[in-house]
């Protein structure tokens, strides 16, 4: 299966199911629900839901049980994007080719839409139809990866590193938390729901960790040489915010080589799966060399 068809399959599953987990808007607080829907349906590659469902499918030959979790992880990702775009954070006016949530609905409603998506994600996780032990482990994983010791912690380091020269190790740690942890959560939750054992989960997490770092290095390259129309957001924002990126420590050519190295490591970690990992290996290549 081509990567485009692979992503299209899981994007279609997400699009067909997300509506049933979001409250109806015929209420007095409809503005925040409209903001939630605006951001959730703004498009995007849906990488995290696809990873979660594919890992589940690999280990139990079915991804359907993981659909609520896949929708939940995209809710968390979307909430993080809404908050990232706020003036007090990265101050971006566009996201996925559309005005950011706070531009369309105001800062107050955008803030609350992000808050609402975060809690809605955990409510959605409780709707997974599987034994309770796996649900609890999945919820705990998501909470850790998106919380203070995960995505939030990474965002804090990012904010506090503006206008400072940070070390390469600090940058790797920052990005593993801010970007990588949610990608790792997608892999781990899919494995848990699919019934993988601890050793299998560990190897799959190595895949997720490596593609997460490669993904961020590619983002840093695209912020310098990318096409704004393809990306759906302005380029050069990292330089404007005076942030350290991977290109603060290496040339574009060196960064490309590092992406290739990380991608090969990611694919090697899945070698124990044989042909079952073909789509995930192709996805790793796609993410490494994407132009948007």
C-alpha atoms as one frame of an Amber mdcrd trajectory, in Angstrom:
protein
   0.000   0.000   0.000   1.340   3.472  -0.865   1.839   5.959   1.972  -0.880
   8.173   0.511  -3.366   5.301   0.577  -2.191   4.268   4.044  -2.822   7.763
   5.436  -6.047   8.157   3.466  -7.441   4.951   4.985  -6.861   6.117   8.533
  -7.788   9.736   7.816 -11.116   8.489   6.480 -11.642   6.403   9.632 -10.913
   9.463  11.763 -13.200  11.729   9.723 -16.031   9.177   9.818 -15.863   8.802
  13.612 -14.750  12.078  15.196 -18.219  13.635  15.101 -19.653  11.052  17.484
 -17.188  12.045  20.204 -17.761  15.817  20.018 -20.809  17.384  21.748 -23.594
  18.866  19.640 -23.465  22.624  19.228 -27.145  23.359  19.884 -26.357  24.663
  23.376 -25.764  28.038  25.032 -21.985  27.504  24.868 -22.001  26.613  21.174
 -19.170  29.058  20.399 -16.576  26.864  22.081 -17.894  23.717  20.362 -17.759
  25.527  17.016 -14.144  26.468  17.761 -13.353  22.838  18.651 -14.878  21.587
  15.403 -13.144  24.322  13.383  -9.735  23.207  14.622 -10.383  19.450  14.625
 -11.592  19.473  11.015  -8.964  21.887   9.664  -7.100  19.033   7.996  -3.602
  17.830   8.711  -1.786  14.569   8.103  -3.391  12.719  11.070  -0.054  10.998
  11.699  -0.722  10.239  15.356  -4.132   8.573  14.840  -2.704   6.607  11.912
   0.239   5.378  13.985  -2.006   4.379  16.865  -4.459   2.438  14.700  -1.712
   0.768  12.658   0.189  -0.472  15.712  -3.057  -1.854  17.102  -3.804  -3.567
  13.779  -0.346  -5.135  13.636  -0.736  -6.857  16.990  -4.391  -7.904  16.847
  -5.253  -7.824  13.110  -7.924  -5.188  13.721  -7.782  -1.460  14.416 -11.455
  -0.826  15.168 -11.079  -1.158  18.941  -8.549   1.691  18.873 -10.734   4.261
  17.073 -11.731   6.188  20.236  -8.075   6.360  21.304  -7.054   7.568  17.843
  -9.657  10.332  18.004  -8.530  11.202  21.542  -4.881  11.589  20.620  -5.773
  13.916  17.756  -7.851  15.964  20.201  -4.761  16.358  22.370  -2.641  17.278
  19.354  -5.223  19.823  18.195  -5.509  21.388  21.648  -1.732  21.802  21.696
  -1.798  23.542  18.305  -4.562  25.929  19.406  -2.572  26.909  22.492   0.754
  27.055  20.599  -0.713  29.621  18.210  -1.891  31.983  20.962  -0.151  35.382
  21.264   1.286  34.397  24.657   2.931  31.341  23.087   4.180  31.208  19.459
   1.812  33.938  18.232   0.935  32.419  14.847  -2.012  33.727  12.833  -2.326
  30.760  10.467  -2.584  27.010  10.923  -3.068  24.445   8.146  -3.737  27.212
   5.644  -6.553  28.772   7.691  -6.699  31.543  10.303  -5.670  30.164  13.691
  -8.414  29.403  16.180  -7.859  32.596  18.177  -8.012  34.704  15.012 -11.393
  33.209  14.088 -12.955  32.955  17.555 -10.959  35.239  19.838  -8.255  34.411
  22.354 -10.680  33.621  25.165 -12.727  31.067  23.225  -9.574  29.563  21.672
  -8.067  29.057  25.107 -11.239  27.360  26.320 -11.489  25.267  23.138  -8.031
  23.878  23.891  -9.027  23.207  27.497 -12.217  21.512  26.336 -10.376  19.304
  23.851  -7.966  18.141  26.524 -10.716  16.934  28.854 -12.787  15.601  25.953
  -9.836  13.429  24.922  -9.844  11.598  28.234 -13.626  11.241  28.186 -13.260
   9.706  24.717 -10.609   7.259  25.966 -13.167   5.808  28.392 -15.267   4.751
  25.406 -12.745   2.165  24.227 -14.502  -1.206  24.197 -11.828  -3.487  25.656
 -10.824  -4.854  29.041 -10.394  -2.177  31.706  -6.730  -2.901  32.381  -5.756
  -1.903  28.850  -7.945   1.210  29.043  -6.327   2.326  32.303  -2.812   1.743
  30.927  -3.692   3.684  27.767  -5.151   6.616  29.704  -2.099   6.711  31.986
   0.198   6.729  28.943  -1.667   9.595  27.288  -1.757  11.630  30.520   1.980
  11.239  31.066   2.954  12.014  27.490   0.827  15.138  27.133   1.346  16.473
  30.666   4.042  18.200  32.699   6.569  15.397  32.150   5.803  15.301  28.437
   4.436  17.784  25.918   3.722  20.567  28.440   7.188  20.289  29.936   8.732
  20.519  26.477   6.699  23.624  25.692   7.894  25.243  28.937  11.552  24.607
  28.047  10.851  25.971  24.562   9.331  29.202  25.895  12.054  29.708  28.469
  14.751  29.098  25.848  13.748  32.025  23.626  16.558  34.556  23.167  18.997
  32.102  24.752  21.678  29.818  23.358  20.816  26.351  24.607  22.918  23.212
  24.249  22.304  20.557  21.608  21.403  18.061  24.349  18.849  20.480  25.795
  17.311  20.939  22.358  17.003  17.173  21.855  15.385  16.819  25.291  13.031
  19.728  24.561  11.871  18.303  21.263  11.537  14.765  22.575   9.081  16.115
  25.134   7.285  18.736  23.049   6.925  16.815  19.779   8.143  13.299  20.392
   6.169  12.288  23.455   2.779  12.411  21.726   4.150  10.395  18.808   5.484
   7.865  21.320   2.082   7.816  23.034   0.402   6.956  19.732   2.719   3.983
  19.236   2.505   2.753  22.820  -1.285   3.030  23.125  -1.741   1.207  19.818
   0.545  -1.547  21.073  -1.252  -1.788  24.431  -4.663  -2.036  22.793  -3.343
  -4.585  20.302  -1.960  -6.810  23.053   1.791  -6.377  22.475   4.163  -7.550
  25.192   6.676  -5.303  26.988   9.608  -6.193  24.729   7.561  -5.511  21.603
   6.362  -2.195  23.026   9.953  -1.184  23.803  11.061  -1.804  20.207   8.059
   0.049  18.813   8.834   3.004  21.068  12.340   3.150  19.585  10.688   3.522
  16.181   8.461   6.319  17.490  11.313   8.124  19.245  13.461   8.120  16.114
  10.750   9.242  13.702   9.699  11.921  16.199  13.175  13.442  16.241  13.527
  13.124  12.464  10.110  14.778  12.111  11.253  17.778  14.164  14.529  18.185
  12.292  12.553  18.171   9.041  10.243  20.831  10.526  13.266  22.993  11.320
  14.513  22.643   7.738  11.090  23.480   6.316  10.873  26.575   8.528  13.887
  27.866   6.594  13.418  26.605   3.034   9.792  25.395   2.940   6.928  26.627
   0.788   4.448  28.663   2.866   1.554  27.685   0.597   2.299  23.979   0.983
   2.939  24.258   4.713  -0.189  26.312   5.392   1.696  28.575   7.817   4.425
  31.236   7.620   8.059  30.149   7.455  10.865  31.805   9.386   8.911  31.974
  12.641  11.673  30.237  14.633  14.184  32.871  13.566  11.750  35.680  14.353
  11.203  34.253  17.847  14.983  33.815  18.218  14.651  30.116  19.001  17.398
  27.524  18.884  16.690  24.846  16.277  18.654  21.916  14.928  19.961  24.247
  12.228  21.599  26.267  15.016  23.957  23.305  15.415  24.299  21.847  11.931
  24.049  22.710   8.252  21.053  21.707   6.165  23.150  18.942   4.583  24.167
  17.626   8.011  20.552  17.819   9.145  19.440  15.806   6.108  22.042  13.162
   6.932  20.838  13.018  10.534  17.250  12.556   9.383  18.350   9.662   7.178
  20.245   8.066  10.083  17.287   8.369  12.468  14.890   6.991   9.874  17.040
   3.938   9.259  17.240   3.333  13.016  13.463   3.602  13.254  12.907   1.031
  10.538  15.514  -1.336  11.973  13.735  -1.359  15.338  10.678  -2.856  13.606
  12.577  -5.609  11.820  11.137  -8.169  14.250   7.722  -7.557  12.675   8.806
  -8.589   9.183   6.434  -7.583   6.372   3.861  -6.386   8.902   5.976  -3.256
   9.352   6.131  -2.326   5.660   3.604   0.502   5.885   5.249   1.933   9.005
   8.661   1.823   7.328   7.259   3.597   4.283   5.655   6.153   6.597   9.019
   6.805   8.263  10.544   7.563   4.845   7.601   9.791   3.930   7.881  11.841
   7.122  11.636  12.160   6.775  11.563  13.637   3.301   8.211  15.463   3.220
   7.863  19.009   1.909   4.927  20.046   4.073
